[in-house]
């Protein structure tokens, strides 16, 4: 399994309603891209309070690297990505992405 982790620093003028709209769009991708296992998205509620401005994020679990590649090329992902970049602090500079194979799971 591959875990796709995305952290976003949204601009101050981006409302929580807009963030919810973007995350709702993200959730629709699950039924459109084969190999998506689960999608979780939201605002940090960490008691550690060390988000450093990255208050929102999401995780997408994929069956394998091929499913992640299909997601990356899917037109709905590209449209969502453009929306995230448009609303992030500094554009793409306000977004962090990590792709991690999950031990004990197929990758």
Protein Blocks (a to p, Z undefined) as FASTA:
>chain_A
ZZddddddddfklcfklmmmmmmmmmmmmmmmghiabdcddddfbfklpnnopabccddd
dfblmlmmmmmmpmklmmmmmmmmmmpghijmlpccdddddehiaZZ
